[in-house]
Amino acid sequence: MSTTEFPMSVARRQAFLAGAKATIPLIVGAIPFGILFGTLAEPSGLSALGALAMSLIVFAGASQFIALGLLSAGAALPVIIATTLVVNLRHMLYAANLVPRIRHLPQRWRIPMAFGLTDETFAAVSSHYLQQEDDKALHWFYLGSFLAMYSNWVFCTALGVGLGKMFPDMTRWGLDFAMSVTFIGMVVPYLRSTPMWTAVIVSGAMAIATAGMPHKLGLMVAALCGIATGLSLQLLKRRTSAEQANSGVDKSEEAAQ
């Protein structure tokens, strides 16, 4: 290895470990969620092997729970696929946010990054991206976060499958509440302006108002309403600031004359 390559290897390793470390608090909240999925698998009609395969191949917590519910209700496969697809549409918003930072990467990087794009990894990576404007090892940070979350999810699924056989009543322990707390912890640190707070309030209100919509479509309606409101307020804020700046320039020119 040449002397020019070694520093980059160190930077990659440090970025990888930093990504895994940044995701640990989110992993803690996801642990009971993964265990709960494993315990629910067999009572819902999914075999232990099927549960592990779903976590390995699908790797989408909320969608996996929805799939279990539909499976236990006897829903057809096309209905399950379509419903989980709608729920996962939020990842398009995540991807659109990250594209400017990863479009230079080759396909061999972008494919696994797309597979590993979860709520937790997006939260950890977005925070890091905001702090590091020019870092050539950012995709290694992403990889560290993704693999930490992925290995935890698969392990917790396997643990849940085993515990589900030992303690059949684990589904009544309220473990799913931990994920709600985790999502709140992911969102709150980013609420630093009026448009952000307004977007959260509007999307939350719309999520409650549209909770009865079929196939969880209310989630997308709430997300779109929140985004539209926040973006409109942000653009209005920028326009007001620009007008005030122009007004200040005009007054300065008048005073100079």
C-alpha positions as CSV (number, residue, x, y, z in Angstrom):
1,M,0.0,0.0,0.0
2,S,1.4,3.4,-0.9
3,T,1.7,6.3,1.5
4,T,-1.0,8.2,-0.4
5,E,-3.5,5.3,0.0
6,F,-3.0,4.7,3.7
7,P,-4.5,8.0,5.0
8,M,-7.6,7.4,2.9
9,S,-8.0,3.9,4.4
10,V,-7.8,5.4,7.8
11,A,-10.4,8.0,6.9
12,R,-12.7,5.3,5.5
13,R,-12.4,3.1,8.6
14,Q,-13.0,6.1,10.9
15,A,-16.0,7.2,8.9
16,F,-17.4,3.6,8.9
17,L,-17.1,3.3,12.7
18,A,-18.5,6.9,13.2
19,G,-21.6,5.9,11.2
20,A,-22.1,2.8,13.3
21,K,-21.6,4.8,16.5
22,A,-24.0,7.5,15.4
23,T,-26.7,4.9,14.9
24,I,-26.4,3.2,18.3
25,P,-29.0,5.4,20.1
26,L,-31.5,4.6,17.3
27,I,-30.6,0.9,17.4
28,V,-31.5,0.8,21.1
29,G,-35.0,2.0,20.2
30,A,-35.3,-0.5,17.4
31,I,-34.3,-3.5,19.5
32,P,-37.7,-4.2,21.0
33,F,-39.3,-3.4,17.7
34,G,-37.3,-6.2,16.0
35,I,-37.9,-8.6,18.8
36,L,-41.6,-7.9,18.6
37,F,-41.6,-8.7,14.9
38,G,-40.0,-12.0,15.6
39,T,-42.5,-12.9,18.3
40,L,-45.5,-12.0,16.0
41,A,-44.2,-14.0,13.0
42,E,-45.4,-17.5,13.7
43,P,-48.8,-16.5,15.4
44,S,-49.5,-14.5,12.2
45,G,-48.9,-17.5,9.9
46,L,-45.3,-16.8,8.9
47,S,-42.7,-19.5,9.7
48,A,-39.5,-18.8,11.6
49,L,-37.5,-19.1,8.4
50,G,-39.9,-16.8,6.6
51,A,-39.5,-14.2,9.3
52,L,-35.7,-14.3,9.1
53,A,-35.9,-14.2,5.3
54,M,-38.1,-11.2,5.3
55,S,-35.8,-9.3,7.6
56,L,-32.8,-10.3,5.5
57,I,-34.4,-9.5,2.1
58,V,-37.0,-6.8,2.8
59,F,-35.4,-5.0,5.7
60,A,-38.3,-2.5,6.3
61,G,-39.7,-2.6,9.8
62,A,-43.1,-0.9,9.4
63,S,-43.8,-2.7,6.1
64,Q,-42.9,-6.0,7.7
65,F,-45.4,-5.5,10.5
66,I,-48.1,-4.5,8.0
67,A,-47.4,-7.5,5.9
68,L,-47.8,-9.7,9.0
69,G,-51.2,-8.1,9.8
70,L,-52.4,-8.6,6.2
71,L,-51.0,-12.2,6.2
72,S,-52.9,-13.1,9.4
73,A,-56.1,-11.5,7.9
74,G,-55.8,-13.7,4.8
75,A,-55.0,-10.9,2.3
76,A,-53.9,-11.8,-1.2
77,L,-50.2,-11.4,-2.1
78,P,-50.9,-8.5,-4.6
79,V,-52.7,-6.6,-1.8
80,I,-49.8,-7.2,0.6
81,I,-47.2,-6.0,-2.0
82,A,-49.3,-2.9,-3.0
83,T,-49.9,-1.9,0.7
84,T,-46.3,-2.2,1.7
85,L,-45.2,-0.3,-1.4
86,V,-47.5,2.6,-0.4
87,V,-46.1,2.7,3.1
88,N,-42.5,2.7,1.8
89,L,-43.1,5.6,-0.6
90,R,-41.7,7.9,2.1
91,H,-38.3,6.6,1.2
92,M,-38.6,8.4,-2.1
93,L,-38.5,11.6,0.0
94,Y,-35.4,10.4,1.8
95,A,-33.7,9.5,-1.4
96,A,-34.4,12.8,-3.1
97,N,-32.7,14.5,-0.1
98,L,-29.6,12.4,-0.4
99,V,-29.2,12.2,-4.2
100,P,-27.1,15.5,-4.5
101,R,-24.6,14.0,-2.1
102,I,-24.2,10.5,-3.7
103,R,-24.9,11.0,-7.4
104,H,-21.1,10.9,-8.1
105,L,-20.8,7.4,-6.7
106,P,-20.7,4.3,-8.9
107,Q,-23.6,1.9,-9.2
108,R,-22.0,-0.7,-7.0
109,W,-22.3,1.8,-4.1
110,R,-25.7,3.3,-4.9
111,I,-27.5,-0.1,-5.0
112,P,-26.6,-1.2,-1.5
113,M,-27.2,2.3,-0.2
114,A,-30.7,2.2,-1.6
115,F,-31.4,-1.1,0.1
116,G,-30.0,0.2,3.4
117,L,-32.1,3.4,3.4
118,T,-34.1,3.2,6.6
119,D,-35.6,5.9,8.8
120,E,-32.8,5.4,11.4
121,T,-29.9,5.5,8.9
122,F,-31.4,8.5,7.1
123,A,-31.6,10.4,10.4
124,A,-28.0,9.6,11.4
125,V,-26.7,10.3,7.9
126,S,-28.6,13.5,7.4
127,S,-27.3,14.9,10.6
128,H,-23.7,14.0,9.6
129,Y,-24.2,15.4,6.1
130,L,-25.4,18.8,7.5
131,Q,-22.2,19.0,9.5
132,Q,-19.8,17.8,6.9
133,E,-20.2,19.7,3.6
134,D,-17.0,18.3,1.9
135,D,-16.1,14.8,3.1
136,K,-15.1,12.2,0.5
137,A,-15.7,9.4,3.0
138,L,-19.4,10.2,3.7
139,H,-20.5,7.0,1.9
140,W,-18.4,5.0,4.3
141,F,-20.3,6.7,7.2
142,Y,-23.5,5.6,5.5
143,L,-22.3,2.0,5.1
144,G,-21.4,1.9,8.8
145,S,-24.8,3.1,9.8
146,F,-26.6,0.8,7.4
147,L,-24.7,-2.4,8.5
148,A,-25.1,-1.6,12.2
149,M,-28.8,-1.2,11.7
150,Y,-29.2,-4.2,9.4
151,S,-27.3,-6.7,11.6
152,N,-29.2,-5.5,14.7
153,W,-32.6,-6.0,12.9
154,V,-31.8,-9.5,11.7
155,F,-30.4,-10.5,15.1
156,C,-33.4,-9.1,16.9
157,T,-35.8,-10.9,14.6
158,A,-34.0,-14.2,15.3
159,L,-34.1,-13.4,19.0
160,G,-37.8,-12.6,18.8
161,V,-38.6,-15.9,17.0
162,G,-36.8,-17.8,19.8
163,L,-38.4,-15.8,22.6
164,G,-41.8,-16.0,21.0
165,K,-41.7,-19.8,21.5
166,M,-40.6,-19.4,25.1
167,F,-43.0,-16.6,26.1
168,P,-46.1,-16.7,23.9
169,D,-47.6,-13.6,25.6
170,M,-44.7,-11.2,24.7
171,T,-47.0,-9.4,22.3
172,R,-48.8,-7.9,25.3
173,W,-45.7,-6.4,26.9
174,G,-46.1,-3.1,24.9
175,L,-42.6,-3.3,23.4
176,D,-43.8,-1.5,20.2
177,F,-44.0,1.8,22.2
178,A,-40.2,2.0,22.0
179,M,-40.3,2.7,18.3
180,S,-42.6,5.7,18.7
181,V,-40.2,7.2,21.2
182,T,-37.3,6.5,18.8
183,F,-39.1,8.4,15.9
184,I,-39.7,11.3,18.2
185,G,-36.1,11.4,19.2
186,M,-35.1,11.4,15.5
187,V,-37.3,14.3,14.5
188,V,-37.1,16.8,17.4
189,P,-33.4,17.7,17.0
190,Y,-34.0,18.9,13.5
191,L,-36.8,21.3,14.4
192,R,-34.9,24.6,14.4
193,S,-37.2,27.0,12.6
194,T,-40.9,27.9,12.2
195,P,-41.3,26.2,8.9
196,M,-40.0,22.9,10.4
197,W,-42.3,23.1,13.4
198,T,-45.2,24.0,11.2
199,A,-44.5,21.1,8.8
200,V,-44.5,18.7,11.8
201,I,-47.7,20.0,13.3
202,V,-49.6,20.0,10.0
203,S,-48.4,16.5,9.1
204,G,-49.3,15.2,12.5
205,A,-52.8,16.7,12.4
206,M,-53.3,15.3,8.9
207,A,-52.1,11.9,9.9
208,I,-54.7,11.8,12.7
209,A,-57.4,13.2,10.4
210,T,-56.7,10.6,7.6
211,A,-56.0,7.6,9.9
212,G,-59.1,5.9,8.5
213,M,-57.9,5.9,4.9
214,P,-57.3,2.4,3.4
215,H,-53.8,1.0,2.9
216,K,-52.2,3.6,5.1
217,L,-52.6,6.3,2.4
218,G,-53.1,8.8,5.1
219,L,-49.4,8.7,5.8
220,M,-48.6,9.9,2.4
221,V,-51.3,12.6,2.5
222,A,-49.9,13.8,5.8
223,A,-46.3,13.8,4.6
224,L,-47.2,15.7,1.4
225,C,-49.3,18.3,3.3
226,G,-46.5,18.8,5.8
227,I,-43.9,19.1,3.1
228,A,-46.0,21.6,1.1
229,T,-46.7,23.7,4.2
230,G,-43.1,23.8,5.4
231,L,-41.7,24.5,1.9
232,S,-44.2,27.3,1.3
233,L,-43.3,29.0,4.6
234,Q,-39.6,28.6,3.9
235,L,-40.0,30.2,0.4
236,L,-42.1,33.0,1.9
237,K,-39.4,33.5,4.6
238,R,-36.7,33.8,2.0
239,R,-38.8,36.1,-0.1
240,T,-39.4,38.4,2.9
241,S,-35.8,38.4,3.8
242,A,-34.8,39.3,0.2
243,E,-37.3,42.1,0.1
244,Q,-36.0,43.5,3.3
245,A,-32.5,43.3,2.1
246,N,-33.4,45.1,-1.1
247,S,-35.2,47.7,0.8
248,G,-32.2,48.3,3.0
249,V,-30.0,48.6,-0.1
250,D,-32.4,51.2,-1.6
251,K,-32.4,53.3,1.5
252,S,-28.6,53.2,1.7
253,E,-28.4,54.4,-1.9
254,E,-30.9,57.2,-1.2
255,A,-29.0,58.3,1.8
256,A,-25.8,58.3,-0.2
257,Q,-27.4,60.5,-2.9
